[in-house]
Structure formats: structure tokens, C-alpha cells
Amino acid sequence: MAEGRRTDTGQAEQVGGLSVVTTATDGVRVMALAGEIDHHTGGQLSRALDVAGAERPRIVIDMRQVTFMDSTGINILIAAYQAVTEVGGWLRLAGPIDSVLRVLQLVGVDDIVECHPTLHEALAA
């Protein structure tokens, strides 16, 4: 599959231990996260995932560089999934490292939110 159109929205935010860079590929919001998702950085991620006013949002969260996630991240992902699906959109996760994937699996988030091993697969699904 050829690389899709990619648009940089210029949104990059770093607070403490989390970086969020948002771009768009063929109308899909791609959020590349780096660092830790915990109670210190959760607000930043919640704001980045806000879909208020969006019609049928399509979001892929690139988690390849997320090194830690606690229950704060779990709650944010579930809330974002609910908000996105309520307005007819979808949310997918891409490339979580083994320790983060294990957390997602232990609490069953991977049964709710589609998890893909690569960004490419998440965009193509």
C-alpha cells in the first residue's frame, strides 16, 4: 500500500513525561505518543483526544514510544473510545510495546479498542 497523504497539524505538546504529536493521514488523525501516561500526563492526553464537534472522527494512537501506562491511561482510552464511537467514529491503537500491551490485555482494553502491531496495519484496517 502506498503511503497516504499526510498532513502535519503542527500540534506538538510536551508536558512532563509525555509528548503528543498529532498529524493526519488520509483524513485519519494520527497521534504519536512518547513517554509515560499516568496521572501527571493524563490531562494532556485527554485534551488531545477531545472529539467535541467532530463528525465521525477516525483516530489512530501510535503507542510505539509509550514506555509506561497506568490506570489513568486505561480510563482515558476507554472514555475516548466511547466518545468517538458515540458520534460514529473509530479509535485504534498501534504498536504498543510489550509491557504496555500486557496492561491493555490484563484489563481487557484490547477487547474493546482495536490493537494493531504496527501503525501501517492500524491505518489499513
C-alpha positions as CSV (number, residue, x, y, z in Angstrom):
1,M,0.0,0.0,0.0
2,A,1.3,3.4,-0.9
3,E,1.9,5.9,1.8
4,G,-1.3,8.1,2.2
5,R,-1.5,11.8,2.2
6,R,0.0,13.1,5.4
7,T,-0.7,16.5,6.9
8,D,1.1,17.9,9.8
9,T,-1.3,19.8,12.0
10,G,1.5,21.4,13.9
11,Q,0.2,20.2,17.2
12,A,3.1,19.0,19.4
13,E,2.8,19.2,23.1
14,Q,5.3,18.1,25.8
15,V,4.3,18.2,29.5
16,G,6.5,16.3,31.9
17,G,6.9,12.8,30.6
18,L,4.5,12.7,27.6
19,S,4.9,14.1,24.1
20,V,1.9,14.2,21.8
21,V,2.3,14.9,18.1
22,T,-0.8,15.0,16.0
23,T,-0.8,14.6,12.2
24,A,-3.4,13.5,9.7
25,T,-3.1,10.7,7.1
26,D,-5.9,10.4,4.5
27,G,-8.4,12.0,7.0
28,V,-7.3,9.9,9.9
29,R,-6.0,11.7,13.0
30,V,-2.7,10.0,13.9
31,M,-1.5,10.8,17.4
32,A,2.1,9.8,18.1
33,L,2.7,9.5,21.8
34,A,6.1,9.2,23.5
35,G,6.8,8.8,27.2
36,E,4.6,7.9,30.1
37,I,0.8,8.0,30.5
38,D,-0.1,8.5,34.2
39,H,-1.9,10.9,36.5
40,H,0.6,13.6,35.7
41,T,0.2,13.4,31.9
42,G,-3.4,12.2,31.6
43,G,-5.0,15.6,31.2
44,Q,-2.8,16.4,28.3
45,L,-3.8,13.1,26.6
46,S,-7.5,13.7,27.3
47,R,-7.3,17.1,25.7
48,A,-5.6,15.7,22.7
49,L,-8.3,13.0,22.3
50,D,-11.2,15.5,22.6
51,V,-13.6,14.9,19.8
52,A,-16.2,17.6,20.7
53,G,-17.8,18.9,17.5
54,A,-16.1,16.3,15.3
55,E,-18.2,14.3,12.9
56,R,-17.2,10.6,12.6
57,P,-13.7,11.0,13.9
58,R,-11.1,8.4,12.9
59,I,-8.2,8.2,15.3
60,V,-5.1,6.0,15.5
61,I,-2.9,6.3,18.5
62,D,0.7,5.4,17.7
63,M,1.9,3.9,21.0
64,R,5.4,2.6,19.9
65,Q,7.2,5.1,22.2
66,V,4.9,4.9,25.2
67,T,7.1,3.4,27.9
68,F,4.6,3.2,30.8
69,M,0.9,3.4,31.3
70,D,-1.1,3.1,34.5
71,S,-4.9,3.1,35.2
72,T,-5.1,6.7,34.2
73,G,-4.3,5.8,30.6
74,I,-6.7,2.9,30.6
75,N,-9.5,5.1,31.7
76,I,-8.6,7.8,29.2
77,L,-8.6,5.2,26.3
78,I,-11.9,3.8,27.3
79,A,-13.5,7.2,27.6
80,A,-12.1,8.3,24.3
81,Y,-13.3,5.1,22.6
82,Q,-16.8,5.7,24.0
83,A,-16.8,9.4,22.9
84,V,-15.6,8.5,19.4
85,T,-17.9,5.6,18.8
86,E,-20.9,7.6,20.1
87,V,-20.5,10.0,17.1
88,G,-19.9,7.2,14.6
89,G,-16.1,7.2,14.5
90,W,-13.5,4.8,15.5
91,L,-10.3,4.6,17.6
92,R,-7.4,2.2,17.1
93,L,-4.1,1.6,18.9
94,A,-0.9,0.9,17.1
95,G,2.4,-0.7,18.2
96,P,2.3,-0.8,22.0
97,I,5.4,-2.2,23.5
98,D,5.1,-5.5,25.3
99,S,4.8,-4.0,28.8
100,V,2.1,-1.6,27.7
101,L,0.3,-4.2,25.6
102,R,0.3,-6.5,28.7
103,V,-1.5,-3.8,30.7
104,L,-4.1,-3.4,27.9
105,Q,-4.6,-7.2,27.8
106,L,-4.8,-7.6,31.6
107,V,-7.7,-5.2,31.9
108,G,-9.4,-6.1,28.6
109,V,-8.9,-2.9,26.7
110,D,-7.6,-4.8,23.7
111,D,-11.1,-6.5,23.6
112,I,-12.8,-3.1,23.3
113,V,-10.3,-1.0,21.3
114,E,-8.6,-2.5,18.2
115,C,-4.9,-3.0,18.8
116,H,-2.6,-3.5,15.9
117,P,1.1,-4.4,15.9
118,T,2.1,-1.6,13.5
119,L,0.9,1.9,12.5
120,H,0.6,0.7,8.9
121,E,-1.8,-2.1,9.9
122,A,-3.9,0.2,12.1
123,L,-4.3,2.7,9.2
124,A,-5.2,-0.1,6.8
125,A,-7.7,-2.0,8.9
